[in-house]
Amino acid sequence: FDPTMKPIYRKVRKAGILRISSGDDIAGKRDLWVSHSDSAAYGQALADALASQMGNKGEYAILEEPVCSPIPRSCEFASTHTLAKAVAAYIPKAYPNMKSDGLQTETGAGDQTEVDSVKSFMAAHPNLKGLISITPQETRMTAEAITEAGRIGQIFLAGNGGMTPVDSQLAGYVRSGAAELVYVDSNQKLGYLTVWAASYLLTGHHFRFG
């Protein structure tokens, strides 16, 4: 999701070339979006993963990052706000004994300053029992913050694990008990589906809107 690509997308569209976005969305009009998990369903899965660790009660908070954070990679997750809203809307209905301490927007920079920011948030909320990280980057930073603060087993984390296969750093946080991961999808399956969808369109077929 790179806004600087908008002029190129317009030229491609004018030339009559199909534009297909795979994974996250693009910053322009496209003919098809082959998406990973549905935002509402995935948001609920994150919430369920945290609730199961917290015993369905206690204080929690949601951590997200800006649509385009200081590092370009974070622009991939333009759906962060949609996911955060899905989680925030679902928990009060499904888990009335869980109390929100708010939505915290981190920098997405992936550095020690961000880890320290999460640690400061935990310190400012002494009754905090759980955290939900909307993006893989926030999952890394939050798991590291819980680890450095010595709060493993005290503050639980349900985090976006991205797409399988999971990287070794995130896997390490799962083994240590600092995080529980919820996967968006499988790279292999999404790639296969995208190629199939392109072939489907190029052979004269169409997808129903939505």
MIDOSE-1310 file (N, C-alpha, C; in nm, 2 decimals, decimal comma, always signed):
residues 210
fdpt	+0,09/-0,12/+0,00/+0,00/+0,00/+0,00/+0,09/+0,12/+0,00; +0,14/+0,16/-0,12/+0,24/+0,27/-0,13/+0,17/+0,38/-0,21; +0,14/+0,49/-0,14/+0,07/+0,61/-0,20/+0,14/+0,67/-0,32; +0,28/+0,65/-0,32/+0,35/+0,71/-0,43/+0,33/+0,64/-0,56
mkpi	+0,27/+0,52/-0,56/+0,24/+0,44/-0,68/+0,11/+0,48/-0,75; +0,04/+0,58/-0,69/-0,09/+0,62/-0,76/-0,08/+0,66/-0,90; +0,02/+0,74/-0,94/+0,03/+0,78/-1,08/+0,05/+0,67/-1,17; +0,13/+0,57/-1,13/+0,16/+0,45/-1,21/+0,04/+0,37/-1,22
yrkv	-0,04/+0,35/-1,12/-0,17/+0,27/-1,13/-0,26/+0,34/-1,23; -0,27/+0,47/-1,23/-0,35/+0,54/-1,32/-0,31/+0,51/-1,47; -0,18/+0,51/-1,49/-0,13/+0,48/-1,63/-0,16/+0,34/-1,67; -0,15/+0,25/-1,57/-0,18/+0,11/-1,60/-0,33/+0,09/-1,63
rkag	-0,41/+0,16/-1,55/-0,55/+0,15/-1,57/-0,59/+0,21/-1,71; -0,53/+0,32/-1,75/-0,56/+0,38/-1,88/-0,52/+0,29/-1,99; -0,41/+0,21/-1,97/-0,37/+0,12/-2,08/-0,45/+0,00/-2,09; -0,55/-0,02/-2,00/-0,64/-0,13/-2,01/-0,58/-0,26/-1,95
ilri	-0,48/-0,25/-1,87/-0,41/-0,36/-1,81/-0,48/-0,39/-1,67; -0,51/-0,52/-1,65/-0,58/-0,56/-1,52/-0,48/-0,53/-1,40; -0,54/-0,48/-1,30/-0,47/-0,46/-1,17/-0,53/-0,55/-1,06; -0,44/-0,64/-1,01/-0,48/-0,73/-0,91/-0,40/-0,71/-0,79
ssgd	-0,46/-0,69/-0,68/-0,39/-0,68/-0,55/-0,39/-0,81/-0,48; -0,28/-0,86/-0,43/-0,27/-0,99/-0,36/-0,22/-0,96/-0,22; -0,30/-1,01/-0,12/-0,26/-0,98/+0,02/-0,33/-0,86/+0,07; -0,25/-0,75/+0,10/-0,31/-0,63/+0,14/-0,35/-0,55/+0,02
diag	-0,43/-0,44/+0,03/-0,48/-0,37/-0,08/-0,37/-0,27/-0,13; -0,40/-0,21/-0,25/-0,31/-0,12/-0,31/-0,37/+0,02/-0,30; -0,29/+0,13/-0,32/-0,34/+0,26/-0,31/-0,39/+0,31/-0,45; -0,49/+0,24/-0,50/-0,54/+0,28/-0,63/-0,66/+0,19/-0,66
krdl	-0,73/+0,22/-0,77/-0,84/+0,13/-0,81/-0,78/+0,01/-0,87; -0,85/-0,11/-0,84/-0,80/-0,23/-0,90/-0,92/-0,31/-0,94; -0,89/-0,41/-1,03/-1,00/-0,50/-1,08/-1,03/-0,61/-0,98; -0,94/-0,65/-0,90/-0,96/-0,76/-0,81/-0,87/-0,75/-0,69
wvsh	-0,92/-0,78/-0,57/-0,84/-0,79/-0,46/-0,85/-0,93/-0,40; -0,74/-1,01/-0,41/-0,73/-1,14/-0,36/-0,68/-1,13/-0,21; -0,77/-1,13/-0,12/-0,74/-1,09/+0,02/-0,71/-1,21/+0,10; -0,64/-1,18/+0,21/-0,62/-1,28/+0,31/-0,75/-1,29/+0,40
sdsa	-0,74/-1,33/+0,52/-0,86/-1,35/+0,60/-0,95/-1,23/+0,61; -1,08/-1,26/+0,61/-1,18/-1,15/+0,63/-1,15/-1,07/+0,76; -1,16/-0,94/+0,75/-1,12/-0,85/+0,86/-1,20/-0,88/+0,99; -1,33/-0,89/+0,97/-1,42/-0,92/+1,09/-1,38/-1,05/+1,15
aygq	-1,37/-1,16/+1,07/-1,34/-1,29/+1,12/-1,21/-1,30/+1,19; -1,11/-1,23/+1,12/-0,97/-1,23/+1,18/-0,97/-1,15/+1,31; -1,04/-1,04/+1,31/-1,04/-0,96/+1,44/-1,10/-1,04/+1,55; -1,20/-1,12/+1,52/-1,27/-1,20/+1,62/-1,17/-1,31/+1,67
alad	-1,09/-1,37/+1,58/-1,00/-1,47/+1,61/-0,89/-1,42/+1,71; -0,84/-1,30/+1,68/-0,75/-1,23/+1,77/-0,81/-1,22/+1,91; -0,93/-1,17/+1,91/-1,00/-1,15/+2,04/-1,02/-1,28/+2,12; -1,06/-1,38/+2,05/-1,08/-1,51/+2,11/-0,95/-1,57/+2,17
alas	-0,84/-1,55/+2,09/-0,71/-1,60/+2,14/-0,67/-1,53/+2,27; -0,70/-1,40/+2,28/-0,66/-1,33/+2,40/-0,76/-1,37/+2,52; -0,89/-1,37/+2,49/-0,98/-1,41/+2,59/-0,96/-1,54/+2,65; -0,92/-1,64/+2,57/-0,89/-1,77/+2,62/-0,77/-1,78/+2,72
qmgn	-0,68/-1,69/+2,70/-0,56/-1,68/+2,79/-0,60/-1,60/+2,92; -0,69/-1,51/+2,91/-0,73/-1,42/+3,02/-0,84/-1,48/+3,11; -0,89/-1,59/+3,07/-1,01/-1,64/+3,14/-1,13/-1,56/+3,11; -1,14/-1,49/+3,00/-1,26/-1,41/+2,96/-1,28/-1,29/+3,05
kgey	-1,19/-1,25/+3,12/-1,21/-1,13/+3,21/-1,08/-1,06/+3,24; -1,09/-0,93/+3,27/-0,98/-0,85/+3,30/-0,96/-0,73/+3,20; -0,86/-0,65/+3,23/-0,83/-0,54/+3,14/-0,74/-0,57/+3,03; -0,76/-0,51/+2,91/-0,68/-0,54/+2,79/-0,67/-0,41/+2,71
aile	-0,58/-0,41/+2,62/-0,57/-0,30/+2,53/-0,53/-0,35/+2,39; -0,56/-0,27/+2,29/-0,52/-0,30/+2,15/-0,41/-0,21/+2,10; -0,31/-0,27/+2,04/-0,19/-0,20/+1,99/-0,19/-0,21/+1,84; -0,19/-0,09/+1,77/-0,17/-0,09/+1,63/-0,06/+0,01/+1,59
epvc	-0,04/+0,03/+1,46/+0,06/+0,12/+1,41/+0,00/+0,21/+1,30; +0,06/+0,32/+1,27/+0,00/+0,40/+1,16/+0,00/+0,33/+1,03; -0,09/+0,38/+0,94/-0,11/+0,31/+0,81/+0,03/+0,31/+0,74; +0,10/+0,42/+0,74/+0,23/+0,42/+0,68/+0,33/+0,47/+0,79
spip	+0,39/+0,38/+0,86/+0,48/+0,42/+0,96/+0,62/+0,46/+0,91; +0,71/+0,50/+0,99/+0,84/+0,55/+0,95/+0,92/+0,46/+0,85; +0,89/+0,33/+0,86/+0,95/+0,24/+0,76/+0,85/+0,19/+0,65; +0,89/+0,20/+0,53/+0,79/+0,17/+0,42/+0,72/+0,04/+0,43
rsce	+0,79/-0,06/+0,49/+0,73/-0,19/+0,50/+0,59/-0,19/+0,57; +0,57/-0,10/+0,66/+0,45/-0,09/+0,74/+0,33/-0,04/+0,65; +0,36/+0,01/+0,54/+0,25/+0,05/+0,45/+0,17/-0,07/+0,40; +0,23/-0,18/+0,41/+0,16/-0,31/+0,37/+0,03/-0,33/+0,44
fast	+0,03/-0,28/+0,57/-0,08/-0,31/+0,66/-0,18/-0,19/+0,66; -0,23/-0,15/+0,55/-0,33/-0,05/+0,54/-0,46/-0,08/+0,61; -0,48/-0,21/+0,64/-0,60/-0,26/+0,70/-0,60/-0,26/+0,85; -0,49/-0,20/+0,91/-0,48/-0,21/+1,05/-0,60/-0,15/+1,13
htla	-0,64/-0,03/+1,08/-0,76/+0,04/+1,15/-0,88/-0,05/+1,14; -0,90/-0,11/+1,02/-1,02/-0,20/+1,01/-1,02/-0,32/+1,11; -0,90/-0,38/+1,12/-0,88/-0,49/+1,21/-0,90/-0,44/+1,36; -0,85/-0,33/+1,39/-0,86/-0,28/+1,53/-1,00/-0,25/+1,56
kava	-1,08/-0,19/+1,47/-1,22/-0,17/+1,49/-1,30/-0,29/+1,51; -1,26/-0,40/+1,43/-1,33/-0,52/+1,44/-1,31/-0,59/+1,57; -1,19/-0,58/+1,63/-1,16/-0,64/+1,76/-1,24/-0,56/+1,86; -1,23/-0,42/+1,86/-1,30/-0,34/+1,96/-1,45/-0,35/+1,96
ayip	-1,51/-0,38/+1,84/-1,65/-0,40/+1,84/-1,70/-0,54/+1,89; -1,61/-0,63/+1,87/-1,65/-0,77/+1,90/-1,64/-0,80/+2,05; -1,53/-0,76/+2,12/-1,50/-0,80/+2,25/-1,62/-0,76/+2,35; -1,67/-0,64/+2,35/-1,78/-0,61/+2,45/-1,90/-0,70/+2,44
kayp	-1,93/-0,75/+2,32/-2,04/-0,83/+2,29/-2,01/-0,98/+2,34; -1,89/-1,02/+2,30/-1,86/-1,16/+2,33/-1,80/-1,19/+2,47; -1,73/-1,08/+2,52/-1,67/-1,10/+2,65/-1,70/-0,98/+2,74; -1,82/-0,96/+2,79/-1,85/-0,84/+2,87/-1,77/-0,82/+3,00
nmks	-1,70/-0,92/+3,04/-1,62/-0,91/+3,16/-1,47/-0,86/+3,13; -1,45/-0,83/+3,00/-1,32/-0,78/+2,96/-1,33/-0,63/+2,95; -1,24/-0,55/+3,01/-1,25/-0,41/+3,01/-1,14/-0,35/+2,93; -1,17/-0,26/+2,84/-1,07/-0,20/+2,75/-1,00/-0,08/+2,82
dglq	-0,87/-0,08/+2,80/-0,79/+0,03/+2,85/-0,75/+0,12/+2,73; -0,82/+0,10/+2,62/-0,80/+0,18/+2,50/-0,72/+0,13/+2,39; -0,71/+0,21/+2,29/-0,63/+0,17/+2,16/-0,51/+0,26/+2,16; -0,39/+0,19/+2,16/-0,26/+0,25/+2,16/-0,20/+0,24/+2,02
tetg	-0,17/+0,36/+1,96/-0,10/+0,36/+1,83/+0,05/+0,38/+1,85; +0,13/+0,27/+1,81/+0,27/+0,28/+1,82/+0,33/+0,33/+1,69; +0,46/+0,35/+1,69/+0,53/+0,41/+1,57/+0,54/+0,31/+1,45; +0,55/+0,18/+1,48/+0,58/+0,09/+1,38/+0,72/+0,08/+1,33
agdq	+0,81/+0,16/+1,40/+0,95/+0,16/+1,37/+1,03/+0,04/+1,40; +0,98/-0,04/+1,49/+1,05/-0,17/+1,52/+1,18/-0,15/+1,59; +1,19/-0,05/+1,68/+1,32/-0,03/+1,75/+1,29/-0,03/+1,90; +1,40/-0,01/+1,98/+1,39/-0,02/+2,12/+1,30/+0,09/+2,18
tevd	+1,29/+0,20/+2,11/+1,20/+0,31/+2,16/+1,06/+0,26/+2,16; +1,02/+0,19/+2,05/+0,89/+0,13/+2,05/+0,86/+0,03/+2,16; +0,96/-0,05/+2,18/+0,95/-0,15/+2,29/+0,93/-0,08/+2,42; +1,01/+0,03/+2,45/+1,00/+0,10/+2,57/+0,86/+0,17/+2,58
svks	+0,81/+0,21/+2,47/+0,67/+0,27/+2,47/+0,57/+0,17/+2,52; +0,58/+0,05/+2,48/+0,48/-0,06/+2,52/+0,50/-0,08/+2,67; +0,63/-0,09/+2,71/+0,66/-0,11/+2,85/+0,60/+0,00/+2,94; +0,61/+0,12/+2,89/+0,56/+0,24/+2,96/+0,40/+0,23/+2,97
fmaa	+0,34/+0,18/+2,87/+0,19/+0,16/+2,87/+0,16/+0,06/+2,97; +0,23/-0,05/+2,98/+0,20/-0,16/+3,07/+0,22/-0,10/+3,22; +0,32/-0,02/+3,24/+0,35/+0,03/+3,37/+0,24/+0,13/+3,41; +0,18/+0,20/+3,32/+0,08/+0,30/+3,35/-0,06/+0,23/+3,37
hpnl	-0,07/+0,10/+3,34/-0,20/+0,03/+3,36/-0,17/-0,09/+3,45; -0,15/-0,07/+3,58/-0,11/-0,18/+3,67/-0,20/-0,31/+3,67; -0,33/-0,29/+3,63/-0,42/-0,40/+3,63/-0,43/-0,47/+3,49; -0,35/-0,42/+3,40/-0,35/-0,48/+3,26/-0,32/-0,62/+3,26
kgli	-0,41/-0,70/+3,19/-0,39/-0,84/+3,18/-0,36/-0,90/+3,04; -0,40/-0,82/+2,94/-0,38/-0,87/+2,80/-0,36/-0,76/+2,70; -0,30/-0,80/+2,59/-0,27/-0,70/+2,48/-0,30/-0,78/+2,35; -0,35/-0,70/+2,25/-0,37/-0,75/+2,12/-0,29/-0,67/+2,02
sitp	-0,20/-0,73/+1,95/-0,12/-0,66/+1,85/-0,18/-0,69/+1,71; -0,21/-0,58/+1,64/-0,28/-0,59/+1,52/-0,19/-0,63/+1,40; -0,06/-0,59/+1,41/+0,03/-0,63/+1,30/+0,15/-0,71/+1,35; +0,21/-0,79/+1,26/+0,33/-0,87/+1,30/+0,44/-0,78/+1,37
qetr	+0,46/-0,66/+1,32/+0,56/-0,58/+1,38/+0,53/-0,54/+1,52; +0,40/-0,51/+1,55/+0,36/-0,48/+1,68/+0,37/-0,60/+1,77; +0,34/-0,72/+1,71/+0,35/-0,84/+1,79/+0,50/-0,86/+1,84; +0,59/-0,84/+1,75/+0,73/-0,85/+1,79/+0,77/-0,75/+1,90
mtae	+0,73/-0,63/+1,88/+0,76/-0,53/+1,98/+0,70/-0,55/+2,12; +0,57/-0,60/+2,11/+0,50/-0,62/+2,23/+0,55/-0,74/+2,31; +0,58/-0,85/+2,23/+0,64/-0,97/+2,30/+0,77/-0,94/+2,36; +0,85/-0,85/+2,29/+0,98/-0,82/+2,35/+0,96/-0,73/+2,48
aite	+0,86/-0,64/+2,47/+0,83/-0,56/+2,59/+0,79/-0,64/+2,71; +0,70/-0,74/+2,69/+0,66/-0,83/+2,79/+0,78/-0,91/+2,85; +0,87/-0,95/+2,76/+0,98/-1,03/+2,80/+1,08/-0,94/+2,88; +1,11/-0,82/+2,83/+1,21/-0,74/+2,90/+1,15/-0,69/+3,04
agri	+1,02/-0,67/+3,05/+0,96/-0,63/+3,17/+0,94/-0,74/+3,27; +0,97/-0,87/+3,23/+0,95/-0,98/+3,32/+0,81/-1,01/+3,35; +0,72/-0,99/+3,25/+0,57/-1,00/+3,27/+0,52/-1,13/+3,20; +0,60/-1,22/+3,15/+0,55/-1,34/+3,09/+0,46/-1,42/+3,19
gqif	+0,34/-1,45/+3,15/+0,25/-1,52/+3,24/+0,17/-1,43/+3,32; +0,20/-1,30/+3,31/+0,12/-1,20/+3,39/+0,04/-1,11/+3,29; +0,10/-1,07/+3,18/+0,03/-1,00/+3,08/+0,04/-1,09/+2,95; -0,08/-1,12/+2,90/-0,09/-1,21/+2,79/-0,10/-1,14/+2,65
lagn	-0,05/-1,20/+2,55/-0,05/-1,13/+2,42/-0,11/-1,22/+2,31; -0,21/-1,17/+2,24/-0,25/-1,24/+2,12/-0,21/-1,15/+2,00; -0,13/-1,20/+1,91/-0,07/-1,12/+1,81/-0,09/-1,17/+1,67; -0,08/-1,08/+1,58/-0,09/-1,11/+1,43/+0,05/-1,18/+1,40
ggmt	+0,04/-1,30/+1,36/+0,16/-1,37/+1,32/+0,19/-1,36/+1,17; +0,12/-1,28/+1,10/+0,14/-1,27/+0,96/+0,10/-1,39/+0,88; +0,18/-1,43/+0,78/+0,14/-1,54/+0,70/+0,24/-1,65/+0,72; +0,19/-1,77/+0,71/+0,28/-1,89/+0,73/+0,37/-1,90/+0,61
pvds	+0,50/-1,96/+0,63/+0,55/-2,00/+0,76/+0,60/-1,89/+0,84; +0,59/-1,90/+0,98/+0,62/-1,79/+1,07/+0,77/-1,78/+1,08; +0,82/-1,66/+1,11/+0,96/-1,64/+1,12/+1,01/-1,69/+1,25; +1,14/-1,71/+1,26/+1,20/-1,77/+1,39/+1,19/-1,68/+1,51
qlag	+1,19/-1,55/+1,49/+1,18/-1,46/+1,60/+1,04/-1,47/+1,67; +0,94/-1,47/+1,59/+0,80/-1,48/+1,65/+0,78/-1,62/+1,71; +0,84/-1,72/+1,64/+0,83/-1,86/+1,70/+0,89/-1,87/+1,83; +1,00/-1,79/+1,85/+1,07/-1,79/+1,98/+0,99/-1,73/+2,09
yvrs	+0,91/-1,63/+2,06/+0,82/-1,57/+2,16/+0,71/-1,66/+2,20; +0,67/-1,74/+2,10/+0,56/-1,84/+2,13/+0,62/-1,95/+2,23; +0,74/-1,99/+2,20/+0,80/-2,10/+2,28/+0,83/-2,05/+2,43; +0,86/-1,92/+2,44/+0,89/-1,86/+2,57/+0,76/-1,83/+2,65
gaae	+0,65/-1,83/+2,58/+0,52/-1,80/+2,65/+0,48/-1,65/+2,64; +0,56/-1,57/+2,57/+0,54/-1,43/+2,56/+0,43/-1,39/+2,47; +0,39/-1,48/+2,38/+0,29/-1,45/+2,28/+0,22/-1,57/+2,23; +0,09/-1,55/+2,18/+0,02/-1,65/+2,11/-0,01/-1,59/+1,98
lvyv	+0,01/-1,66/+1,87/-0,01/-1,60/+1,74/-0,13/-1,65/+1,67; -0,19/-1,56/+1,59/-0,30/-1,59/+1,50/-0,26/-1,56/+1,36; -0,26/-1,65/+1,27/-0,21/-1,63/+1,14/-0,32/-1,57/+1,04; -0,27/-1,48/+0,96/-0,36/-1,42/+0,86/-0,39/-1,52/+0,75
dsnq	-0,29/-1,59/+0,70/-0,32/-1,69/+0,59/-0,19/-1,76/+0,56; -0,19/-1,83/+0,45/-0,07/-1,90/+0,41/-0,02/-1,84/+0,28; +0,10/-1,80/+0,27/+0,16/-1,75/+0,15/+0,14/-1,83/+0,03; +0,16/-1,96/+0,05/+0,15/-2,06/-0,06/+0,00/-2,06/-0,12
klgy	-0,10/-2,06/-0,03/-0,24/-2,07/-0,07/-0,28/-1,94/-0,14; -0,23/-1,83/-0,08/-0,27/-1,70/-0,14/-0,21/-1,68/-0,28; -0,09/-1,72/-0,29/-0,02/-1,71/-0,42/-0,09/-1,80/-0,53; -0,13/-1,92/-0,49/-0,20/-2,01/-0,58/-0,33/-1,95/-0,62
ltvw	-0,40/-1,90/-0,52/-0,54/-1,84/-0,55/-0,53/-1,72/-0,64; -0,42/-1,64/-0,62/-0,40/-1,52/-0,70/-0,38/-1,55/-0,85; -0,29/-1,65/-0,87/-0,27/-1,69/-1,01/-0,39/-1,75/-1,07; -0,47/-1,83/-1,00/-0,59/-1,89/-1,05/-0,69/-1,77/-1,08
aasy	-0,70/-1,67/-1,00/-0,79/-1,56/-1,02/-0,75/-1,48/-1,15; -0,62/-1,46/-1,17/-0,57/-1,39/-1,29/-0,61/-1,47/-1,41; -0,59/-1,60/-1,41/-0,62/-1,68/-1,52/-0,77/-1,68/-1,55; -0,85/-1,68/-1,44/-1,00/-1,68/-1,45/-1,04/-1,55/-1,53
lltg	-0,98/-1,43/-1,49/-1,02/-1,31/-1,55/-0,97/-1,30/-1,70; -0,85/-1,35/-1,72/-0,80/-1,34/-1,85/-0,86/-1,43/-1,95; -0,94/-1,53/-1,91/-1,01/-1,62/-2,00/-1,16/-1,58/-2,01; -1,19/-1,45/-1,98/-1,32/-1,39/-2,01/-1,42/-1,41/-1,90
hhfr	-1,38/-1,46/-1,78/-1,48/-1,47/-1,67/-1,48/-1,34/-1,58; -1,58/-1,33/-1,50/-1,59/-1,22/-1,41/-1,63/-1,26/-1,27; -1,59/-1,19/-1,17/-1,63/-1,21/-1,03/-1,74/-1,12/-0,99; -1,84/-1,17/-0,92/-1,95/-1,09/-0,87/-1,89/-0,98/-0,77
fg	-1,94/-0,86/-0,78/-1,89/-0,75/-0,69/-1,90/-0,79/-0,54; -1,79/-0,77/-0,47/-1,78/-0,80/-0,33/-1,73/-0,94/-0,30
